């Protein structure tokens, strides 16, 4: 049974905990990379293998891998799930961290997000660099894509009776990705220093902390609260930049989109924006959990939904009620958002046509 988003469970004895951080060194990851290369270096369908992100917390960090493939691969999905390599390697990628794409998609990675990649096998594949103006707009788009989804994912974690520790520590790490970006954009609003310090301590010193489970539960709740606060501060920042137009419209407060089963983003009117967390609690019950998002941002998700391809079609089916919201985005923002969805949709088409069940670089929860 779900708990209301704002009435979160209080004591950690209500939870069971699984997947504790392992006590391993960097060498564990180095060996895993070597095993991956050894297993796939002779496969003609794989042009290159890249790692993205970094192993900042051995024992907690995943290994994030990109397989750059031929346009018409013959390899099967089963051959690419890493299970056959060994259990250690698979444990580092089992949460969906192996992305599969063509060279064309990889070349345009920077129009999806600010990826830090390192080749571990194969040919060098150059990545197109966006203009500085596009980079700045893409950072804004990334926050709208990620921050509400991360708050919803953390809400789902806290509503469950079982907490997968290593997984949630990775979610918290990616949550900080958006938080740190907002801190750089709005330094005067910075309220994240203590939370960042706590999350880093949990990730790097779990086995040296007293009652780390207690700290983790509190940190999840504090992250949810900070996420709501930052959503509102970010909204005001974006308004000042002029990327959203006609922002004085009376946004409807009954539009929702299901991201995970029984977990929804809900776009709320101005009367609810002053306390997003409280409005989330009021709308949630034992069957559904909501994360309130300022109604202005519906224009972003609506624009994604009107593009061509599998992902946009999926989004249209998930938005309820599906209400048109045209001409609310400034041209540069709209152009970059359109291109981002086009690249992701091409990736989704490649995966579907070749029978790959996972590996989408962005918007995977809509596939």
TAPEPE-V388068 format. One record per residue. N is the residue number from 1. RES is the residue in one letter. NEAR is the number of other ideal C-beta (glycine too) atoms within 12 Angstrom. D_LAST is the distance of its C-alpha to the last C-alpha in whole Angstrom. Layout:
n:res:near:d_last
N:RES:NEAR:D_LAST
N:RES:NEAR:D_LAST
//
This chain:
n:res:near:d_last
1:X:14:26
2:X:27:24
3:X:30:27
4:X:26:27
5:X:40:26
6:X:28:29
7:X:23:31
8:X:32:30
9:X:25:31
10:X:14:34
11:X:13:35
12:X:25:34
13:X:13:36
14:X:18:33
15:X:26:30
16:X:15:30
17:X:27:29
18:X:16:28
19:X:22:27
20:X:22:30
21:X:30:30
22:X:22:31
23:X:15:35
24:X:23:34
25:X:15:35
26:X:17:33
27:X:14:35
28:X:24:32
29:X:33:30
30:X:21:32
31:X:20:32
32:X:35:29
33:X:32:28
34:X:22:31
35:X:28:30
36:X:37:26
37:X:26:28
38:X:18:31
39:X:27:28
40:X:34:26
41:X:21:29
42:X:12:30
43:X:25:27
44:X:14:27
45:X:26:23
46:X:34:23
47:X:30:25
48:X:33:25
49:X:41:23
50:X:38:23
51:X:33:23
52:X:31:22
53:X:27:23
54:X:18:26
55:X:29:27
56:X:23:29
57:X:30:30
58:X:27:30
59:X:30:30
60:X:40:27
61:X:33:25
62:X:38:22
63:X:42:22
64:X:35:20
65:X:44:19
66:X:44:18
67:X:49:19
68:X:42:20
69:X:40:20
70:X:23:22
71:X:18:20
72:X:12:21
73:X:29:20
74:X:16:22
75:X:23:21
76:X:16:19
77:X:22:16
78:X:13:19
79:X:24:21
80:X:35:19
81:X:25:18
82:X:35:21
83:X:18:23
84:X:16:25
85:X:28:27
86:X:19:28
87:X:14:27
88:X:24:28
89:X:31:25
90:X:24:23
91:X:26:23
92:X:37:23
93:X:35:19
94:X:24:18
95:X:27:16
96:X:25:13
97:X:34:15
98:X:41:15
99:X:40:14
100:X:45:14
101:X:43:15
102:X:34:18
103:X:29:21
104:X:24:20
105:X:38:17
106:X:37:19
107:X:26:22
108:X:31:20
109:X:34:19
110:X:30:21
111:X:35:20
112:X:40:17
113:X:34:19
114:X:26:22
115:X:29:21
116:X:17:24
117:X:30:24
118:X:20:27
119:X:22:27
120:X:29:28
121:X:28:28
122:X:26:29
123:X:17:29
124:X:18:29
125:X:27:26
126:X:17:27
127:X:27:25
128:X:20:26
129:X:16:27
130:X:26:26
131:X:15:30
132:X:12:31
133:X:18:30
134:X:25:26
135:X:21:26
136:X:23:27
137:X:32:25
138:X:36:22
139:X:34:23
140:X:39:23
141:X:45:20
142:X:35:18
143:X:40:20
144:X:42:19
145:X:37:15
146:X:37:16
147:X:44:19
148:X:44:18
149:X:37:15
150:X:39:18
151:X:45:20
152:X:41:18
153:X:35:17
154:X:45:21
155:X:47:21
156:X:37:19
157:X:39:21
158:X:41:25
159:X:39:24
160:X:30:24
161:X:19:27
162:X:18:26
163:X:32:25
164:X:26:24
165:X:33:26
166:X:31:25
167:X:32:21
168:X:42:22
169:X:43:25
170:X:37:22
171:X:38:20
172:X:44:23
173:X:34:24
174:X:35:21
175:X:38:22
176:X:34:25
177:X:31:23
178:X:38:23
179:X:41:26
180:X:29:28
181:X:33:27
182:X:36:28
183:X:25:31
184:X:19:32
185:X:25:31
186:X:26:33
187:X:15:36
188:X:12:38
189:X:21:35
190:X:21:35
191:X:23:35
192:X:33:33
193:X:16:35
194:X:17:36
195:X:32:32
196:X:25:32
197:X:17:35
198:X:30:34
199:X:39:30
200:X:24:32
201:X:24:34
202:X:40:32
203:X:35:30
204:X:24:33
205:X:22:36
206:X:32:34
207:X:20:37
208:X:13:40
209:X:19:39
210:X:11:41
211:X:16:38
212:X:29:35
213:X:27:33
214:X:21:35
215:X:27:34
216:X:37:31
217:X:32:30
218:X:26:32
219:X:40:30
220:X:41:27
221:X:34:29
222:X:31:30
223:X:43:27
224:X:44:26
225:X:32:29
226:X:39:29
227:X:43:25
228:X:41:26
229:X:29:30
230:X:40:28
231:X:45:26
232:X:35:29
233:X:31:31
234:X:42:28
235:X:40:28
236:X:23:31
237:X:29:31
238:X:35:29
239:X:24:31
240:X:15:34
241:X:23:32
242:X:18:31
243:X:35:28
244:X:36:27
245:X:21:30
246:X:18:31
247:X:26:31
248:X:12:33
249:X:19:32
250:X:13:31
251:X:31:28
252:X:25:27
253:X:27:26
254:X:22:24
255:X:33:21
256:X:34:18
257:X:36:14
258:X:27:13
259:X:34:11
260:X:26:12
261:X:16:14
262:X:23:17
263:X:34:16
264:X:37:16
265:X:43:17
266:X:43:20
267:X:41:22
268:X:39:25
269:X:23:29
270:X:24:31
271:X:18:33
272:X:29:31
273:X:32:30
274:X:19:33
275:X:21:32
276:X:44:28
277:X:36:28
278:X:22:31
279:X:31:29
280:X:42:26
281:X:28:28
282:X:21:30
283:X:29:27
284:X:33:25
285:X:20:27
286:X:12:27
287:X:16:23
288:X:29:21
289:X:40:21
290:X:43:21
291:X:45:21
292:X:46:23
293:X:45:22
294:X:42:25
295:X:39:24
296:X:38:25
297:X:44:21
298:X:41:20
299:X:37:21
300:X:43:18
301:X:43:15
302:X:36:17
303:X:36:17
304:X:39:14
305:X:34:13
306:X:28:15
307:X:29:14
308:X:18:14
309:X:30:10
310:X:26:7
311:X:35:6
312:X:31:9
313:X:24:9
314:X:27:7
315:X:34:9
316:X:25:12
317:X:15:12
318:X:29:11
319:X:32:14
320:X:20:18
321:X:18:20
322:X:22:19
323:X:25:22
324:X:17:22
325:X:30:23
326:X:16:24
327:X:16:26
328:X:32:26
329:X:35:25
330:X:26:27
331:X:17:27
332:X:24:26
333:X:31:24
334:X:28:22
335:X:23:22
336:X:37:21
337:X:41:18
338:X:27:17
339:X:28:18
340:X:40:15
341:X:38:12
342:X:27:14
343:X:36:14
344:X:42:10
345:X:33:9
346:X:34:12
347:X:42:11
348:X:38:7
349:X:26:10
350:X:34:12
351:X:34:10
352:X:23:9
353:X:17:13
354:X:27:14
355:X:18:13
356:X:32:12
357:X:19:9
358:X:27:9
359:X:36:10
360:X:34:8
361:X:42:11
362:X:36:10
363:X:38:7
364:X:28:5
365:X:29:6
366:X:32:4
367:X:28:0
//
